[in-house]
């Protein structure tokens, strides 16, 4: 996706109830939009180049190798983010629509890019990270995602099946999957430092961290590879201004928060 000059201060990956229309501002949600989205989701599933498994192999995405190779530089910038005065808003602070998630959830994000909107301030702090992700085909979101010690991430679904999610392991405590892991549908996954994990967030998925250390990943959403005509419709929907009021609202919510005290995770960066 070409870069845009629009900038934001902070916003996390767009998450919410199933259906793109549900993620948009309610005045924009019309029966016509819902029908278009329903049709787009059916086309995306039918014409997916790599099928619709809960978890995808990285070999189908040649650019992943370059992203993994950039892990040392990305981790170095993450270290500065964690040690510096940067805000790490709780997920619920920048996404009020997920307040239904139990309050034991403590997920923090540091966002570079979200649906066409860039955070100039955060990108300036992480230029190597931005260089590594900005050329990813169909990039939709890019953020550091911190799952604090002894915290779960309850079951959820992504808002729309036109994107896939990637986690690049940056800080991953040594632990069995029962202690630190991710379940996508019925498949259990573990994060590995320097390795990418790609999954379809439209399946029920949940994460947990029962260790005494934080888990940090670079979290990316990118456009699901599809054949025509699904590709054209999917790209059009993702490039519409449909998401932008929603994302900007989250950004403004983040700006109203006071800076959180810097507290690096107990893992070594």
C-alpha positions as a printed NumPy array, in Angstrom:
array([[  0.   ,   0.   ,   0.   ],
       [  1.479,   3.421,  -0.887],
       [  2.342,   5.67 ,   1.996],
       [ -0.043,   8.433,   2.943],
       [  0.745,  11.842,   4.35 ],
       [ -1.932,  11.458,   7.021],
       [ -0.376,  10.987,  10.426],
       [ -1.56 ,   9.847,  13.829],
       [ -0.069,   9.872,  17.278],
       [ -0.933,   6.366,  18.499],
       [ -3.283,   3.59 ,  17.536],
       [ -3.152,  -0.171,  17.887],
       [ -4.137,  -2.903,  15.477],
       [ -7.801,  -2.666,  14.546],
       [ -9.738,  -5.359,  16.373],
       [-13.352,  -5.88 ,  17.211],
       [-16.454,  -7.857,  16.428],
       [-16.62 ,  -9.934,  13.269],
       [-17.448,  -7.947,  10.118],
       [-15.843,  -4.866,   8.625],
       [-19.092,  -2.953,   8.861],
       [-19.108,  -3.43 ,  12.631],
       [-15.661,  -1.832,  12.853],
       [-16.753,   1.345,  11.092],
       [-18.527,   4.307,  12.597],
       [-22.152,   3.395,  13.059],
       [-23.592,   6.187,  10.861],
       [-21.704,   4.669,   7.939],
       [-23.062,   1.192,   8.55 ],
       [-25.903,   0.665,   6.107],
       [-27.603,  -2.438,   4.753],
       [-25.781,  -1.842,   1.462],
       [-22.384,  -1.736,   3.186],
       [-23.198,  -4.926,   5.089],
       [-24.156,  -6.684,   1.854],
       [-20.949,  -5.545,   0.152],
       [-18.84 ,  -6.706,   3.076],
       [-20.611, -10.058,   3.258],
       [-20.016, -10.554,  -0.464],
       [-16.374,  -9.509,  -0.145],
       [-15.801, -11.975,   2.686],
       [-17.317, -14.791,   0.602],
       [-15.053, -13.886,  -2.341],
       [-11.987, -13.668,  -0.11 ],
       [-12.626, -17.166,   1.203],
       [-13.36 , -18.602,  -2.243],
       [-10.385, -17.029,  -4.038],
       [ -7.709, -17.149,  -1.313],
       [ -4.382, -18.001,  -2.963],
       [ -3.179, -19.994,   0.039],
       [ -6.518, -21.377,   1.173],
       [ -8.089, -20.497,   4.502],
       [ -6.174, -22.396,   7.203],
       [ -6.079, -20.997,  10.747],
       [ -2.261, -20.807,  10.61 ],
       [ -0.249, -20.172,   7.44 ],
       [  3.245, -21.359,   6.605],
       [  5.677, -18.502,   6.059],
       [  7.132, -20.073,   2.884],
       [  4.14 , -18.742,   0.942],
       [  5.256, -15.167,   1.722],
       [  8.776, -14.562,   0.325],
       [  9.117, -11.177,   2.043],
       [  8.994, -12.819,   5.489],
       [ 12.657, -13.845,   5.233],
       [ 13.754, -10.221,   4.963],
       [ 11.562,  -9.23 ,   7.893],
       [ 13.029, -11.968,  10.081],
       [ 16.546, -10.92 ,   9.059],
       [ 15.789,  -7.421,  10.355],
       [ 14.964,  -8.75 ,  13.849],
       [ 18.208,  -7.528,  15.53 ],
       [ 17.643,  -3.948,  14.346],
       [ 13.964,  -4.081,  15.294],
       [ 14.789,  -5.409,  18.777],
       [ 17.35 ,  -2.65 ,  19.285],
       [ 14.699,  -0.019,  18.558],
       [ 12.209,  -1.831,  20.77 ],
       [ 14.725,  -1.61 ,  23.612],
       [ 14.819,   2.173,  23.232],
       [ 11.025,   2.361,  23.167],
       [ 10.751,   0.339,  26.369],
       [ 13.476,   2.247,  28.178],
       [ 12.449,   5.711,  27.035],
       [  9.577,   8.056,  27.878],
       [  7.299,   6.737,  25.118],
       [  3.688,   6.076,  25.994],
       [  2.56 ,   2.496,  26.174],
       [ -1.242,   2.86 ,  26.408],
       [ -3.288,  -0.059,  27.553],
       [ -5.23 ,  -1.557,  24.701],
       [ -8.57 ,  -0.629,  26.244],
       [ -7.458,   3.003,  26.565],
       [ -7.109,   3.411,  22.792],
       [ -9.918,   1.022,  21.825],
       [-12.968,   1.734,  23.978],
       [-15.037,  -0.776,  21.979],
       [-13.132,  -3.658,  23.62 ],
       [-14.031,  -2.71 ,  27.188],
       [-16.073,  -5.9  ,  27.314],
       [-12.755,  -7.784,  27.574],
       [-12.148,  -8.667,  31.24 ],
       [ -9.998,  -6.179,  33.1  ],
       [ -7.338,  -8.782,  33.813],
       [ -6.243,  -8.18 ,  30.22 ],
       [ -3.245,  -5.856,  30.033],
       [ -2.082,  -5.477,  26.461],
       [  0.035,  -2.503,  25.493],
       [  0.811,  -1.247,  22.014],
       [  3.21 ,   1.125,  20.308],
       [  1.82 ,   1.769,  16.856],
       [  3.644,   2.871,  13.713],
       [  0.892,   2.502,  11.13 ],
       [ -2.831,   1.752,  11.04 ],
       [ -5.015,   1.603,   7.93 ],
       [ -3.337,   4.362,   5.968],
       [ -2.501,   6.511,   8.979],
       [  1.1  ,   6.92 ,  10.099],
       [  2.514,   7.937,  13.466],
       [  5.346,  10.28 ,  12.492],
       [  6.581,  10.43 ,  16.089],
       [  6.749,   6.671,  16.548],
       [  8.248,   6.05 ,  13.104],
       [ 10.964,   8.585,  13.914],
       [ 11.838,   6.511,  16.987],
       [ 11.891,   3.268,  14.983],
       [ 13.198,   4.031,  11.466],
       [ 14.724,   0.581,  10.918],
       [ 11.48 ,  -1.104,  11.936],
       [  9.522,   1.109,   9.572],
       [ 11.998,   0.398,   6.777],
       [ 11.506,  -3.337,   7.33 ],
       [  7.703,  -3.246,   7.253],
       [  6.649,  -0.462,   4.911],
       [  7.221,  -2.476,   1.729],
       [  5.183,  -5.484,   2.889],
       [  2.492,  -6.062,   0.255],
       [ -0.855,  -4.756,   1.449],
       [  0.379,  -3.624,   4.865],
       [ -2.544,  -2.492,   7.036],
       [ -1.16 ,  -2.149,  10.576],
       [  2.223,  -2.268,  12.29 ],
       [  2.728,  -2.064,  16.051],
       [  4.747,  -3.477,  18.913],
       [  2.387,  -5.527,  21.067],
       [  3.246,  -6.242,  24.699],
       [  1.487,  -8.966,  26.658],
       [  2.385,  -8.383,  30.285],
       [  3.328, -11.165,  32.739],
       [  0.528, -13.322,  34.161],
       [ -1.995, -11.986,  31.644],
       [ -4.407, -13.727,  29.25 ],
       [ -5.888, -12.403,  26.024],
       [ -9.45 , -13.778,  25.882],
       [-11.025, -15.385,  22.832],
       [-11.703, -12.959,  20.001],
       [-12.047, -12.636,  16.242],
       [-10.66 , -10.127,  13.759],
       [-13.119,  -7.672,  12.205],
       [-12.768,  -8.774,   8.57 ],
       [-11.381, -11.765,   6.665],
       [ -9.543,  -9.683,   4.074],
       [ -6.378,  -9.478,   6.179],
       [ -3.955, -11.889,   7.811],
       [ -1.992, -11.248,  10.996],
       [  1.737, -11.717,  11.548],
       [  3.578, -11.823,  14.863],
       [  7.364, -11.454,  14.747],
       [  8.764, -12.706,  18.031],
       [ 10.998, -10.114,  19.723],
       [ 10.944, -10.925,  23.442],
       [  9.723, -14.449,  24.084],
       [ 10.25 , -16.011,  27.525],
       [ 11.306, -19.643,  27.571],
       [  8.167, -21.572,  28.475],
       [  6.027, -24.45 ,  27.227],
       [  3.03 , -23.59 ,  25.102],
       [  0.681, -24.308,  28.024],
       [  2.369, -21.425,  29.875],
       [  2.962, -19.019,  26.985],
       [  1.142, -19.486,  23.72 ],
       [ -1.546, -18.723,  21.195],
       [ -4.514, -20.833,  20.119],
       [ -6.001, -20.235,  16.675],
       [ -9.126, -22.329,  16.177],
       [ -7.925, -25.713,  17.494],
       [ -4.242, -25.168,  16.684],
       [ -1.761, -24.333,  19.449],
       [  1.138, -22.078,  18.48 ],
       [  4.238, -20.807,  20.209],
       [  6.175, -17.65 ,  19.476],
       [  9.87 , -17.886,  18.664],
       [ 12.32 , -15.004,  18.845],
       [ 13.237, -13.857,  15.353],
       [ 10.549, -15.983,  13.702],
       [  7.277, -14.951,  12.095],
       [  3.94 , -16.552,  12.911],
       [  1.111, -15.887,  10.441],
       [ -2.502, -16.661,  11.259],
       [ -6.042, -15.816,  10.225],
       [ -7.578, -13.752,  12.992],
       [-11.103, -14.467,  11.767],
       [-10.847, -17.804,  13.521],
       [-11.458, -17.735,  17.258],
       [ -8.079, -17.102,  18.852],
       [ -6.739, -16.456,  22.318],
       [ -3.323, -15.863,  23.859],
       [ -1.92 , -16.285,  27.348],
       [  1.21 , -15.404,  29.289],
       [  1.512, -17.235,  32.581],
       [  5.215, -16.448,  32.947],
       [  6.846, -13.745,  35.074],
       [  8.177, -11.913,  31.991],
       [  6.546,  -9.889,  29.242],
       [  6.094, -11.206,  25.727],
       [  6.658,  -8.66 ,  22.954],
       [  5.959,  -9.142,  19.25 ],
       [  5.891,  -6.92 ,  16.21 ],
       [  2.257,  -7.272,  15.172],
       [  1.376,  -6.702,  11.506],
       [ -1.841,  -6.982,   9.535],
       [ -1.541,  -7.345,   5.758],
       [ -3.946,  -7.89 ,   2.904],
       [ -4.844, -11.536,   2.354],
       [ -3.507, -12.734,  -1.031],
       [ -6.477, -13.515,  -3.276],
       [ -7.259, -13.992,  -6.944],
       [ -9.454, -11.648,  -8.946],
       [-12.136, -10.427,  -8.529],
       [-11.667, -10.792,  -4.763],
       [ -8.348,  -8.938,  -4.791],
       [ -9.828,  -5.861,  -6.428],
       [-12.826,  -5.672,  -4.106],
       [-10.757,  -6.401,  -1.003],
       [ -8.228,  -3.693,  -1.872],
       [-11.029,  -1.228,  -2.553],
       [-12.693,  -1.905,   0.802],
       [ -9.447,  -1.628,   2.738],
       [ -8.576,   1.64 ,   1.003],
       [-11.966,   3.217,   1.628],
       [-12.304,   5.91 ,   4.265],
       [-14.644,   3.472,   6.048],
       [-12.067,   2.633,   8.714],
       [-10.46 ,   6.029,   9.1  ],
       [-12.928,   7.769,  11.459],
       [-12.76 ,   4.698,  13.682],
       [ -8.962,   4.627,  13.752],
       [ -8.703,   8.381,  14.248],
       [-11.077,   8.113,  17.19 ],
       [ -8.736,   5.607,  18.806],
       [ -5.764,   7.863,  18.124],
       [ -7.504,  10.787,  19.8  ],
       [ -8.324,   8.569,  22.768],
       [ -4.657,   7.716,  23.114],
       [ -3.662,  11.38 ,  22.986],
       [ -5.921,  12.131,  25.966],
       [ -4.048,   9.648,  28.155],
       [ -1.247,  10.707,  30.457],
       [  2.145,   9.139,  29.678],
       [  2.617,   5.84 ,  31.442],
       [  5.78 ,   5.299,  33.478],
       [  8.468,   3.509,  31.466],
       [  8.895,  -0.008,  32.794],
       [ 10.868,  -2.463,  30.665],
       [  9.783,  -6.108,  30.795],
       [ 11.83 ,  -8.412,  32.954],
       [ 13.143, -10.279,  29.899],
       [ 16.484,  -9.126,  28.542],
       [ 16.23 ,  -7.254,  25.244]])
